[in-house]
Amino acid sequence: MPSVAQIRAAFDAVPRNVQGMFWIVLSGLIFSSFMALVRLVGTTMDPIQASFLRYGFGLLFLTPFFLRVTAVDLRAMQWKLHLGRGLMHGTGVMLWFYAMSRIPLAEVTAIGFTAPVFATVGAALFLGERIRLPRITAVVVGLMGALIIVRPGFANVDPGAIAMLVAAPLFAFSDLVAKALTRKESGPAVVAYLSVIVTLVTMGPAISVWKWPSPEEWFLIIVIAGLATLGHLAMVQGFKVGEISAIAPARYVQLLWSALIGFALFSEVPEIWTWVGAAIIVSAAIYIARREAAVRERGRQTVTPAQSSSTNTG
């Protein structure tokens, strides 16, 4: 039987983008399991309180990291980026928990897939990237996919669907900031600081709706916190080792996990419009990812040897 060291060595030999896809697929399975437990808790506990407890207990799982933090680590912390990300993510989490208590897991996941579409807009607004017509078209198509799922005017729009539509761009911008943070800080640091800030962001709203949890709810919340922390660590690790454009398609495996778990535990059968809308959103997001990869590749090829040497000032 191969040892842990041998398995790790074999895994390290795999191309980094493949490693990134593995971590993203794993995070999708973990998040889908986490969402199922949130659905169970949401039947008896306010979603805002549940989101606060999830991050509060998540801090306990990150205690080993906090014990290793030094003054040097704190000086390297990019406070403004962390605070901005925490505010966006905290608001998104409360909306996300509310959505999970209202609509099928597959629908929550499908609407969440608009995040890469919103990330394209965010990259233009905050990173100064130029958006050409093909990417603008993909953004519009992706949003049309979300509208097909929600179908305003043709069906009663559940508030949970609206909440998820608002949460998606918040998570998209959070992902953009996370990618920027991991260039100078470790993945665990990015997750840990986010947990601290989101706990503080959700504390006030949670106190306003507080109801003392039952022993069963405490147990589920602890498991939820553990799964969410593990899922986030896996996701950040995927971003760290792989290129976003290469690993993006792996995120959509989560729709299958959510549909399977939703059917097995809650007898949820996604409507045909959920699958149609999800297919459109996924197609748009994959197109955006591949387009960005092609643009970067052309950019590398246009750098001449003279240009390369001129930047090396020694």
TORDREN-891476 format. One record per residue (C-alpha): residue in three letters; x, y, z; chain; residue number from 1. Coordinates in nm, 2 decimals. Layout:
REM residues N
<site code="ALA" px="X" py="Y" pz="Z" unit="A" pos="NUM"/>
...
This chain:
REM residues 314
<site code="MET" px="0.00" py="0.00" pz="0.00" unit="A" pos="1"/>
<site code="PRO" px="0.15" py="0.34" pz="-0.10" unit="A" pos="2"/>
<site code="SER" px="0.25" py="0.57" pz="0.18" unit="A" pos="3"/>
<site code="VAL" px="0.11" py="0.92" pz="0.23" unit="A" pos="4"/>
<site code="ALA" px="0.45" py="1.06" pz="0.11" unit="A" pos="5"/>
<site code="GLN" px="0.43" py="0.86" pz="-0.21" unit="A" pos="6"/>
<site code="ILE" px="0.07" py="0.97" pz="-0.28" unit="A" pos="7"/>
<site code="ARG" px="0.17" py="1.33" pz="-0.22" unit="A" pos="8"/>
<site code="ALA" px="0.47" py="1.30" pz="-0.44" unit="A" pos="9"/>
<site code="ALA" px="0.26" py="1.15" pz="-0.72" unit="A" pos="10"/>
<site code="PHE" px="0.00" py="1.43" pz="-0.68" unit="A" pos="11"/>
<site code="ASP" px="0.27" py="1.70" pz="-0.69" unit="A" pos="12"/>
<site code="ALA" px="0.39" py="1.55" pz="-1.02" unit="A" pos="13"/>
<site code="VAL" px="0.05" py="1.61" pz="-1.18" unit="A" pos="14"/>
<site code="PRO" px="0.02" py="1.94" pz="-1.38" unit="A" pos="15"/>
<site code="ARG" px="-0.08" py="2.23" pz="-1.16" unit="A" pos="16"/>
<site code="ASN" px="-0.40" py="2.31" pz="-1.35" unit="A" pos="17"/>
<site code="VAL" px="-0.51" py="1.94" pz="-1.31" unit="A" pos="18"/>
<site code="GLN" px="-0.43" py="1.98" pz="-0.93" unit="A" pos="19"/>
<site code="GLY" px="-0.64" py="2.30" pz="-0.93" unit="A" pos="20"/>
<site code="MET" px="-0.93" py="2.12" pz="-1.10" unit="A" pos="21"/>
<site code="PHE" px="-0.92" py="1.84" pz="-0.84" unit="A" pos="22"/>
<site code="TRP" px="-0.94" py="2.09" pz="-0.55" unit="A" pos="23"/>
<site code="ILE" px="-1.23" py="2.27" pz="-0.72" unit="A" pos="24"/>
<site code="VAL" px="-1.43" py="1.95" pz="-0.78" unit="A" pos="25"/>
<site code="LEU" px="-1.36" py="1.85" pz="-0.42" unit="A" pos="26"/>
<site code="SER" px="-1.47" py="2.19" pz="-0.29" unit="A" pos="27"/>
<site code="GLY" px="-1.79" py="2.15" pz="-0.50" unit="A" pos="28"/>
<site code="LEU" px="-1.88" py="1.82" pz="-0.33" unit="A" pos="29"/>
<site code="ILE" px="-1.81" py="1.97" pz="0.01" unit="A" pos="30"/>
<site code="PHE" px="-2.01" py="2.28" pz="-0.05" unit="A" pos="31"/>
<site code="SER" px="-2.31" py="2.08" pz="-0.18" unit="A" pos="32"/>
<site code="SER" px="-2.30" py="1.87" pz="0.14" unit="A" pos="33"/>
<site code="PHE" px="-2.28" py="2.19" pz="0.34" unit="A" pos="34"/>
<site code="MET" px="-2.58" py="2.34" pz="0.15" unit="A" pos="35"/>
<site code="ALA" px="-2.79" py="2.03" pz="0.24" unit="A" pos="36"/>
<site code="LEU" px="-2.72" py="2.08" pz="0.61" unit="A" pos="37"/>
<site code="VAL" px="-2.80" py="2.45" pz="0.58" unit="A" pos="38"/>
<site code="ARG" px="-3.13" py="2.35" pz="0.43" unit="A" pos="39"/>
<site code="LEU" px="-3.20" py="2.13" pz="0.73" unit="A" pos="40"/>
<site code="VAL" px="-3.10" py="2.40" pz="0.98" unit="A" pos="41"/>
<site code="GLY" px="-3.30" py="2.66" pz="0.79" unit="A" pos="42"/>
<site code="THR" px="-3.63" py="2.49" pz="0.87" unit="A" pos="43"/>
<site code="THR" px="-3.59" py="2.59" pz="1.24" unit="A" pos="44"/>
<site code="MET" px="-3.33" py="2.87" pz="1.25" unit="A" pos="45"/>
<site code="ASP" px="-3.31" py="3.21" pz="1.10" unit="A" pos="46"/>
<site code="PRO" px="-3.06" py="3.21" pz="0.80" unit="A" pos="47"/>
<site code="ILE" px="-2.88" py="3.52" pz="0.94" unit="A" pos="48"/>
<site code="GLN" px="-2.82" py="3.35" pz="1.27" unit="A" pos="49"/>
<site code="ALA" px="-2.71" py="3.04" pz="1.09" unit="A" pos="50"/>
<site code="SER" px="-2.46" py="3.23" pz="0.88" unit="A" pos="51"/>
<site code="PHE" px="-2.31" py="3.40" pz="1.19" unit="A" pos="52"/>
<site code="LEU" px="-2.27" py="3.07" pz="1.37" unit="A" pos="53"/>
<site code="ARG" px="-2.12" py="2.90" pz="1.07" unit="A" pos="54"/>
<site code="TYR" px="-1.84" py="3.16" pz="1.06" unit="A" pos="55"/>
<site code="GLY" px="-1.81" py="3.19" pz="1.43" unit="A" pos="56"/>
<site code="PHE" px="-1.75" py="2.81" pz="1.47" unit="A" pos="57"/>
<site code="GLY" px="-1.54" py="2.82" pz="1.16" unit="A" pos="58"/>
<site code="LEU" px="-1.29" py="3.03" pz="1.36" unit="A" pos="59"/>
<site code="LEU" px="-1.24" py="2.73" pz="1.59" unit="A" pos="60"/>
<site code="PHE" px="-1.13" py="2.51" pz="1.31" unit="A" pos="61"/>
<site code="LEU" px="-0.88" py="2.78" pz="1.21" unit="A" pos="62"/>
<site code="THR" px="-0.73" py="2.80" pz="1.56" unit="A" pos="63"/>
<site code="PRO" px="-0.41" py="2.62" pz="1.46" unit="A" pos="64"/>
<site code="PHE" px="-0.35" py="2.89" pz="1.20" unit="A" pos="65"/>
<site code="PHE" px="-0.41" py="3.18" pz="1.44" unit="A" pos="66"/>
<site code="LEU" px="-0.16" py="3.03" pz="1.69" unit="A" pos="67"/>
<site code="ARG" px="0.11" py="3.05" pz="1.42" unit="A" pos="68"/>
<site code="VAL" px="0.04" py="3.41" pz="1.32" unit="A" pos="69"/>
<site code="THR" px="0.34" py="3.65" pz="1.38" unit="A" pos="70"/>
<site code="ALA" px="0.39" py="4.02" pz="1.38" unit="A" pos="71"/>
<site code="VAL" px="0.55" py="3.98" pz="1.03" unit="A" pos="72"/>
<site code="ASP" px="0.23" py="3.81" pz="0.91" unit="A" pos="73"/>
<site code="LEU" px="0.01" py="4.09" pz="1.04" unit="A" pos="74"/>
<site code="ARG" px="0.23" py="4.35" pz="0.87" unit="A" pos="75"/>
<site code="ALA" px="0.20" py="4.16" pz="0.54" unit="A" pos="76"/>
<site code="MET" px="-0.18" py="4.16" pz="0.57" unit="A" pos="77"/>
<site code="GLN" px="-0.35" py="4.37" pz="0.31" unit="A" pos="78"/>
<site code="TRP" px="-0.61" py="4.51" pz="0.54" unit="A" pos="79"/>
<site code="LYS" px="-0.81" py="4.72" pz="0.30" unit="A" pos="80"/>
<site code="LEU" px="-0.86" py="4.43" pz="0.06" unit="A" pos="81"/>
<site code="HIS" px="-0.95" py="4.20" pz="0.34" unit="A" pos="82"/>
<site code="LEU" px="-1.20" py="4.44" pz="0.49" unit="A" pos="83"/>
<site code="GLY" px="-1.37" py="4.51" pz="0.15" unit="A" pos="84"/>
<site code="ARG" px="-1.38" py="4.14" pz="0.08" unit="A" pos="85"/>
<site code="GLY" px="-1.53" py="4.06" pz="0.42" unit="A" pos="86"/>
<site code="LEU" px="-1.81" py="4.31" pz="0.39" unit="A" pos="87"/>
<site code="MET" px="-1.91" py="4.18" pz="0.04" unit="A" pos="88"/>
<site code="HIS" px="-1.88" py="3.82" pz="0.14" unit="A" pos="89"/>
<site code="GLY" px="-2.06" py="3.86" pz="0.47" unit="A" pos="90"/>
<site code="THR" px="-2.36" py="4.02" pz="0.29" unit="A" pos="91"/>
<site code="GLY" px="-2.35" py="3.76" pz="0.02" unit="A" pos="92"/>
<site code="VAL" px="-2.34" py="3.48" pz="0.28" unit="A" pos="93"/>
<site code="MET" px="-2.65" py="3.60" pz="0.46" unit="A" pos="94"/>
<site code="LEU" px="-2.84" py="3.62" pz="0.13" unit="A" pos="95"/>
<site code="TRP" px="-2.70" py="3.28" pz="0.03" unit="A" pos="96"/>
<site code="PHE" px="-2.82" py="3.12" pz="0.35" unit="A" pos="97"/>
<site code="TYR" px="-3.16" py="3.27" pz="0.30" unit="A" pos="98"/>
<site code="ALA" px="-3.18" py="3.14" pz="-0.06" unit="A" pos="99"/>
<site code="MET" px="-3.08" py="2.79" pz="0.05" unit="A" pos="100"/>
<site code="SER" px="-3.37" py="2.79" pz="0.30" unit="A" pos="101"/>
<site code="ARG" px="-3.62" py="2.88" pz="0.02" unit="A" pos="102"/>
<site code="ILE" px="-3.54" py="2.73" pz="-0.32" unit="A" pos="103"/>
<site code="PRO" px="-3.40" py="2.39" pz="-0.44" unit="A" pos="104"/>
<site code="LEU" px="-3.03" py="2.33" pz="-0.40" unit="A" pos="105"/>
<site code="ALA" px="-2.98" py="2.29" pz="-0.77" unit="A" pos="106"/>
<site code="GLU" px="-3.14" py="2.62" pz="-0.84" unit="A" pos="107"/>
<site code="VAL" px="-2.92" py="2.79" pz="-0.58" unit="A" pos="108"/>
<site code="THR" px="-2.62" py="2.64" pz="-0.74" unit="A" pos="109"/>
<site code="ALA" px="-2.73" py="2.73" pz="-1.10" unit="A" pos="110"/>
<site code="ILE" px="-2.79" py="3.09" pz="-1.02" unit="A" pos="111"/>
<site code="GLY" px="-2.46" py="3.10" pz="-0.83" unit="A" pos="112"/>
<site code="PHE" px="-2.29" py="3.00" pz="-1.16" unit="A" pos="113"/>
<site code="THR" px="-2.34" py="3.36" pz="-1.28" unit="A" pos="114"/>
<site code="ALA" px="-2.05" py="3.46" pz="-1.05" unit="A" pos="115"/>
<site code="PRO" px="-1.79" py="3.42" pz="-1.32" unit="A" pos="116"/>
<site code="VAL" px="-2.00" py="3.63" pz="-1.55" unit="A" pos="117"/>
<site code="PHE" px="-2.01" py="3.91" pz="-1.29" unit="A" pos="118"/>
<site code="ALA" px="-1.64" py="3.86" pz="-1.23" unit="A" pos="119"/>
<site code="THR" px="-1.58" py="3.96" pz="-1.59" unit="A" pos="120"/>
<site code="VAL" px="-1.76" py="4.29" pz="-1.52" unit="A" pos="121"/>
<site code="GLY" px="-1.57" py="4.33" pz="-1.19" unit="A" pos="122"/>
<site code="ALA" px="-1.24" py="4.28" pz="-1.37" unit="A" pos="123"/>
<site code="ALA" px="-1.32" py="4.56" pz="-1.60" unit="A" pos="124"/>
<site code="LEU" px="-1.45" py="4.79" pz="-1.32" unit="A" pos="125"/>
<site code="PHE" px="-1.18" py="4.73" pz="-1.06" unit="A" pos="126"/>
<site code="LEU" px="-0.88" py="4.58" pz="-1.25" unit="A" pos="127"/>
<site code="GLY" px="-0.90" py="4.80" pz="-1.56" unit="A" pos="128"/>
<site code="GLU" px="-0.94" py="4.51" pz="-1.80" unit="A" pos="129"/>
<site code="ARG" px="-1.08" py="4.59" pz="-2.14" unit="A" pos="130"/>
<site code="ILE" px="-1.40" py="4.41" pz="-2.23" unit="A" pos="131"/>
<site code="ARG" px="-1.46" py="4.35" pz="-2.60" unit="A" pos="132"/>
<site code="LEU" px="-1.78" py="4.26" pz="-2.78" unit="A" pos="133"/>
<site code="PRO" px="-1.75" py="3.88" pz="-2.75" unit="A" pos="134"/>
<site code="ARG" px="-1.71" py="3.90" pz="-2.37" unit="A" pos="135"/>
<site code="ILE" px="-1.99" py="4.15" pz="-2.34" unit="A" pos="136"/>
<site code="THR" px="-2.21" py="3.91" pz="-2.54" unit="A" pos="137"/>
<site code="ALA" px="-2.11" py="3.63" pz="-2.31" unit="A" pos="138"/>
<site code="VAL" px="-2.21" py="3.84" pz="-2.00" unit="A" pos="139"/>
<site code="VAL" px="-2.55" py="3.92" pz="-2.15" unit="A" pos="140"/>
<site code="VAL" px="-2.61" py="3.55" pz="-2.24" unit="A" pos="141"/>
<site code="GLY" px="-2.51" py="3.44" pz="-1.89" unit="A" pos="142"/>
<site code="LEU" px="-2.75" py="3.68" pz="-1.73" unit="A" pos="143"/>
<site code="MET" px="-3.03" py="3.57" pz="-1.97" unit="A" pos="144"/>
<site code="GLY" px="-2.96" py="3.21" pz="-1.84" unit="A" pos="145"/>
<site code="ALA" px="-3.03" py="3.34" pz="-1.49" unit="A" pos="146"/>
<site code="LEU" px="-3.35" py="3.50" pz="-1.60" unit="A" pos="147"/>
<site code="ILE" px="-3.46" py="3.18" pz="-1.76" unit="A" pos="148"/>
<site code="ILE" px="-3.42" py="3.00" pz="-1.42" unit="A" pos="149"/>
<site code="VAL" px="-3.61" py="3.28" pz="-1.23" unit="A" pos="150"/>
<site code="ARG" px="-3.86" py="3.35" pz="-1.51" unit="A" pos="151"/>
<site code="PRO" px="-3.99" py="3.68" pz="-1.39" unit="A" pos="152"/>
<site code="GLY" px="-4.34" py="3.75" pz="-1.53" unit="A" pos="153"/>
<site code="PHE" px="-4.40" py="3.38" pz="-1.61" unit="A" pos="154"/>
<site code="ALA" px="-4.38" py="3.23" pz="-1.26" unit="A" pos="155"/>
<site code="ASN" px="-4.40" py="3.35" pz="-0.91" unit="A" pos="156"/>
<site code="VAL" px="-4.05" py="3.46" pz="-0.83" unit="A" pos="157"/>
<site code="ASP" px="-3.94" py="3.33" pz="-0.49" unit="A" pos="158"/>
<site code="PRO" px="-3.75" py="3.59" pz="-0.27" unit="A" pos="159"/>
<site code="GLY" px="-3.48" py="3.32" pz="-0.23" unit="A" pos="160"/>
<site code="ALA" px="-3.41" py="3.34" pz="-0.61" unit="A" pos="161"/>
<site code="ILE" px="-3.38" py="3.72" pz="-0.59" unit="A" pos="162"/>
<site code="ALA" px="-3.15" py="3.69" pz="-0.29" unit="A" pos="163"/>
<site code="MET" px="-2.92" py="3.45" pz="-0.48" unit="A" pos="164"/>
<site code="LEU" px="-2.91" py="3.68" pz="-0.78" unit="A" pos="165"/>
<site code="VAL" px="-2.78" py="3.96" pz="-0.55" unit="A" pos="166"/>
<site code="ALA" px="-2.54" py="3.73" pz="-0.37" unit="A" pos="167"/>
<site code="ALA" px="-2.38" py="3.60" pz="-0.69" unit="A" pos="168"/>
<site code="PRO" px="-2.20" py="3.93" pz="-0.79" unit="A" pos="169"/>
<site code="LEU" px="-2.09" py="3.98" pz="-0.43" unit="A" pos="170"/>
<site code="PHE" px="-1.92" py="3.64" pz="-0.44" unit="A" pos="171"/>
<site code="ALA" px="-1.78" py="3.71" pz="-0.78" unit="A" pos="172"/>
<site code="PHE" px="-1.60" py="4.02" pz="-0.65" unit="A" pos="173"/>
<site code="SER" px="-1.49" py="3.83" pz="-0.34" unit="A" pos="174"/>
<site code="ASP" px="-1.33" py="3.57" pz="-0.57" unit="A" pos="175"/>
<site code="LEU" px="-1.14" py="3.85" pz="-0.76" unit="A" pos="176"/>
<site code="VAL" px="-1.01" py="3.99" pz="-0.43" unit="A" pos="177"/>
<site code="ALA" px="-0.91" py="3.64" pz="-0.31" unit="A" pos="178"/>
<site code="LYS" px="-0.70" py="3.58" pz="-0.62" unit="A" pos="179"/>
<site code="ALA" px="-0.52" py="3.91" pz="-0.56" unit="A" pos="180"/>
<site code="LEU" px="-0.47" py="3.83" pz="-0.20" unit="A" pos="181"/>
<site code="THR" px="-0.31" py="3.49" pz="-0.26" unit="A" pos="182"/>
<site code="ARG" px="-0.03" py="3.65" pz="-0.46" unit="A" pos="183"/>
<site code="LYS" px="0.12" py="3.78" pz="-0.14" unit="A" pos="184"/>
<site code="GLU" px="-0.05" py="3.58" pz="0.14" unit="A" pos="185"/>
<site code="SER" px="-0.11" py="3.21" pz="0.20" unit="A" pos="186"/>
<site code="GLY" px="-0.44" py="3.04" pz="0.13" unit="A" pos="187"/>
<site code="PRO" px="-0.51" py="2.96" pz="0.50" unit="A" pos="188"/>
<site code="ALA" px="-0.44" py="3.32" pz="0.58" unit="A" pos="189"/>
<site code="VAL" px="-0.70" py="3.44" pz="0.33" unit="A" pos="190"/>
<site code="VAL" px="-0.96" py="3.20" pz="0.46" unit="A" pos="191"/>
<site code="ALA" px="-0.89" py="3.29" pz="0.83" unit="A" pos="192"/>
<site code="TYR" px="-0.90" py="3.66" pz="0.79" unit="A" pos="193"/>
<site code="LEU" px="-1.23" py="3.63" pz="0.59" unit="A" pos="194"/>
<site code="SER" px="-1.38" py="3.42" pz="0.87" unit="A" pos="195"/>
<site code="VAL" px="-1.30" py="3.69" pz="1.13" unit="A" pos="196"/>
<site code="ILE" px="-1.44" py="3.97" pz="0.93" unit="A" pos="197"/>
<site code="VAL" px="-1.76" py="3.79" pz="0.82" unit="A" pos="198"/>
<site code="THR" px="-1.82" py="3.69" pz="1.18" unit="A" pos="199"/>
<site code="LEU" px="-1.81" py="4.05" pz="1.28" unit="A" pos="200"/>
<site code="VAL" px="-2.02" py="4.16" pz="0.98" unit="A" pos="201"/>
<site code="THR" px="-2.30" py="3.91" pz="1.06" unit="A" pos="202"/>
<site code="MET" px="-2.29" py="3.94" pz="1.44" unit="A" pos="203"/>
<site code="GLY" px="-2.52" py="4.25" pz="1.47" unit="A" pos="204"/>
<site code="PRO" px="-2.79" py="4.11" pz="1.24" unit="A" pos="205"/>
<site code="ALA" px="-2.77" py="3.77" pz="1.41" unit="A" pos="206"/>
<site code="ILE" px="-2.82" py="3.92" pz="1.76" unit="A" pos="207"/>
<site code="SER" px="-3.14" py="4.10" pz="1.63" unit="A" pos="208"/>
<site code="VAL" px="-3.30" py="3.76" pz="1.54" unit="A" pos="209"/>
<site code="TRP" px="-3.13" py="3.54" pz="1.80" unit="A" pos="210"/>
<site code="LYS" px="-3.30" py="3.22" pz="1.91" unit="A" pos="211"/>
<site code="TRP" px="-3.11" py="2.98" pz="2.14" unit="A" pos="212"/>
<site code="PRO" px="-3.03" py="2.67" pz="1.93" unit="A" pos="213"/>
<site code="SER" px="-3.13" py="2.32" pz="2.03" unit="A" pos="214"/>
<site code="PRO" px="-2.86" py="2.05" pz="2.08" unit="A" pos="215"/>
<site code="GLU" px="-2.94" py="1.91" pz="1.74" unit="A" pos="216"/>
<site code="GLU" px="-2.90" py="2.25" pz="1.58" unit="A" pos="217"/>
<site code="TRP" px="-2.57" py="2.31" pz="1.76" unit="A" pos="218"/>
<site code="PHE" px="-2.44" py="1.98" pz="1.62" unit="A" pos="219"/>
<site code="LEU" px="-2.55" py="2.06" pz="1.27" unit="A" pos="220"/>
<site code="ILE" px="-2.40" py="2.41" pz="1.29" unit="A" pos="221"/>
<site code="ILE" px="-2.06" py="2.27" pz="1.40" unit="A" pos="222"/>
<site code="VAL" px="-2.06" py="2.02" pz="1.11" unit="A" pos="223"/>
<site code="ILE" px="-2.16" py="2.30" pz="0.87" unit="A" pos="224"/>
<site code="ALA" px="-1.88" py="2.52" pz="1.00" unit="A" pos="225"/>
<site code="GLY" px="-1.63" py="2.24" pz="0.95" unit="A" pos="226"/>
<site code="LEU" px="-1.75" py="2.16" pz="0.60" unit="A" pos="227"/>
<site code="ALA" px="-1.76" py="2.52" pz="0.49" unit="A" pos="228"/>
<site code="THR" px="-1.41" py="2.59" pz="0.62" unit="A" pos="229"/>
<site code="LEU" px="-1.28" py="2.27" pz="0.44" unit="A" pos="230"/>
<site code="GLY" px="-1.46" py="2.36" pz="0.12" unit="A" pos="231"/>
<site code="HIS" px="-1.33" py="2.72" pz="0.13" unit="A" pos="232"/>
<site code="LEU" px="-0.97" py="2.59" pz="0.19" unit="A" pos="233"/>
<site code="ALA" px="-1.00" py="2.35" pz="-0.10" unit="A" pos="234"/>
<site code="MET" px="-1.14" py="2.63" pz="-0.33" unit="A" pos="235"/>
<site code="VAL" px="-0.86" py="2.88" pz="-0.24" unit="A" pos="236"/>
<site code="GLN" px="-0.60" py="2.60" pz="-0.29" unit="A" pos="237"/>
<site code="GLY" px="-0.75" py="2.54" pz="-0.63" unit="A" pos="238"/>
<site code="PHE" px="-0.72" py="2.91" pz="-0.72" unit="A" pos="239"/>
<site code="LYS" px="-0.36" py="2.92" pz="-0.58" unit="A" pos="240"/>
<site code="VAL" px="-0.22" py="2.62" pz="-0.78" unit="A" pos="241"/>
<site code="GLY" px="-0.42" py="2.66" pz="-1.11" unit="A" pos="242"/>
<site code="GLU" px="-0.51" py="2.93" pz="-1.35" unit="A" pos="243"/>
<site code="ILE" px="-0.87" py="3.05" pz="-1.30" unit="A" pos="244"/>
<site code="SER" px="-0.94" py="3.02" pz="-1.68" unit="A" pos="245"/>
<site code="ALA" px="-0.83" py="2.66" pz="-1.68" unit="A" pos="246"/>
<site code="ILE" px="-1.00" py="2.54" pz="-1.36" unit="A" pos="247"/>
<site code="ALA" px="-1.33" py="2.73" pz="-1.41" unit="A" pos="248"/>
<site code="PRO" px="-1.51" py="2.45" pz="-1.59" unit="A" pos="249"/>
<site code="ALA" px="-1.45" py="2.22" pz="-1.29" unit="A" pos="250"/>
<site code="ARG" px="-1.67" py="2.44" pz="-1.07" unit="A" pos="251"/>
<site code="TYR" px="-1.98" py="2.34" pz="-1.27" unit="A" pos="252"/>
<site code="VAL" px="-1.96" py="1.98" pz="-1.15" unit="A" pos="253"/>
<site code="GLN" px="-2.11" py="2.12" pz="-0.83" unit="A" pos="254"/>
<site code="LEU" px="-2.45" py="2.14" pz="-1.01" unit="A" pos="255"/>
<site code="LEU" px="-2.45" py="1.76" pz="-1.04" unit="A" pos="256"/>
<site code="TRP" px="-2.36" py="1.72" pz="-0.67" unit="A" pos="257"/>
<site code="SER" px="-2.63" py="1.96" pz="-0.57" unit="A" pos="258"/>
<site code="ALA" px="-2.90" py="1.79" pz="-0.79" unit="A" pos="259"/>
<site code="LEU" px="-2.80" py="1.44" pz="-0.66" unit="A" pos="260"/>
<site code="ILE" px="-2.80" py="1.54" pz="-0.29" unit="A" pos="261"/>
<site code="GLY" px="-3.12" py="1.75" pz="-0.33" unit="A" pos="262"/>
<site code="PHE" px="-3.29" py="1.45" pz="-0.48" unit="A" pos="263"/>
<site code="ALA" px="-3.16" py="1.20" pz="-0.23" unit="A" pos="264"/>
<site code="LEU" px="-3.23" py="1.40" pz="0.08" unit="A" pos="265"/>
<site code="PHE" px="-3.52" py="1.63" pz="-0.01" unit="A" pos="266"/>
<site code="SER" px="-3.68" py="1.46" pz="-0.32" unit="A" pos="267"/>
<site code="GLU" px="-3.61" py="1.78" pz="-0.51" unit="A" pos="268"/>
<site code="VAL" px="-3.64" py="1.74" pz="-0.89" unit="A" pos="269"/>
<site code="PRO" px="-3.50" py="2.05" pz="-1.07" unit="A" pos="270"/>
<site code="GLU" px="-3.74" py="2.20" pz="-1.33" unit="A" pos="271"/>
<site code="ILE" px="-3.64" py="2.18" pz="-1.69" unit="A" pos="272"/>
<site code="TRP" px="-3.59" py="2.55" pz="-1.69" unit="A" pos="273"/>
<site code="THR" px="-3.33" py="2.52" pz="-1.42" unit="A" pos="274"/>
<site code="TRP" px="-3.12" py="2.29" pz="-1.65" unit="A" pos="275"/>
<site code="VAL" px="-3.18" py="2.51" pz="-1.96" unit="A" pos="276"/>
<site code="GLY" px="-3.07" py="2.82" pz="-1.77" unit="A" pos="277"/>
<site code="ALA" px="-2.78" py="2.64" pz="-1.61" unit="A" pos="278"/>
<site code="ALA" px="-2.66" py="2.52" pz="-1.95" unit="A" pos="279"/>
<site code="ILE" px="-2.67" py="2.87" pz="-2.09" unit="A" pos="280"/>
<site code="ILE" px="-2.49" py="3.02" pz="-1.78" unit="A" pos="281"/>
<site code="VAL" px="-2.22" py="2.75" pz="-1.79" unit="A" pos="282"/>
<site code="SER" px="-2.16" py="2.79" pz="-2.16" unit="A" pos="283"/>
<site code="ALA" px="-2.12" py="3.17" pz="-2.12" unit="A" pos="284"/>
<site code="ALA" px="-1.89" py="3.13" pz="-1.83" unit="A" pos="285"/>
<site code="ILE" px="-1.67" py="2.86" pz="-2.00" unit="A" pos="286"/>
<site code="TYR" px="-1.65" py="3.09" pz="-2.31" unit="A" pos="287"/>
<site code="ILE" px="-1.54" py="3.38" pz="-2.10" unit="A" pos="288"/>
<site code="ALA" px="-1.27" py="3.16" pz="-1.93" unit="A" pos="289"/>
<site code="ARG" px="-1.13" py="3.03" pz="-2.26" unit="A" pos="290"/>
<site code="ARG" px="-1.14" py="3.37" pz="-2.42" unit="A" pos="291"/>
<site code="GLU" px="-0.94" py="3.52" pz="-2.13" unit="A" pos="292"/>
<site code="ALA" px="-0.69" py="3.23" pz="-2.16" unit="A" pos="293"/>
<site code="ALA" px="-0.65" py="3.29" pz="-2.54" unit="A" pos="294"/>
<site code="VAL" px="-0.60" py="3.67" pz="-2.48" unit="A" pos="295"/>
<site code="ARG" px="-0.33" py="3.60" pz="-2.22" unit="A" pos="296"/>
<site code="GLU" px="-0.15" py="3.35" pz="-2.45" unit="A" pos="297"/>
<site code="ARG" px="-0.14" py="3.60" pz="-2.73" unit="A" pos="298"/>
<site code="GLY" px="-0.01" py="3.86" pz="-2.49" unit="A" pos="299"/>
<site code="ARG" px="0.28" py="3.63" pz="-2.40" unit="A" pos="300"/>
<site code="GLN" px="0.36" py="3.55" pz="-2.76" unit="A" pos="301"/>
<site code="THR" px="0.38" py="3.92" pz="-2.85" unit="A" pos="302"/>
<site code="VAL" px="0.66" py="3.99" pz="-2.60" unit="A" pos="303"/>
<site code="THR" px="0.98" py="4.00" pz="-2.80" unit="A" pos="304"/>
<site code="PRO" px="1.33" py="3.90" pz="-2.66" unit="A" pos="305"/>
<site code="ALA" px="1.43" py="4.27" pz="-2.67" unit="A" pos="306"/>
<site code="GLN" px="1.12" py="4.37" pz="-2.47" unit="A" pos="307"/>
<site code="SER" px="1.19" py="4.09" pz="-2.22" unit="A" pos="308"/>
<site code="SER" px="1.55" py="4.19" pz="-2.17" unit="A" pos="309"/>
<site code="SER" px="1.46" py="4.55" pz="-2.13" unit="A" pos="310"/>
<site code="THR" px="1.25" py="4.48" pz="-1.82" unit="A" pos="311"/>
<site code="ASN" px="1.54" py="4.30" pz="-1.65" unit="A" pos="312"/>
<site code="THR" px="1.72" py="4.59" pz="-1.49" unit="A" pos="313"/>
<site code="GLY" px="1.92" py="4.36" pz="-1.27" unit="A" pos="314"/>
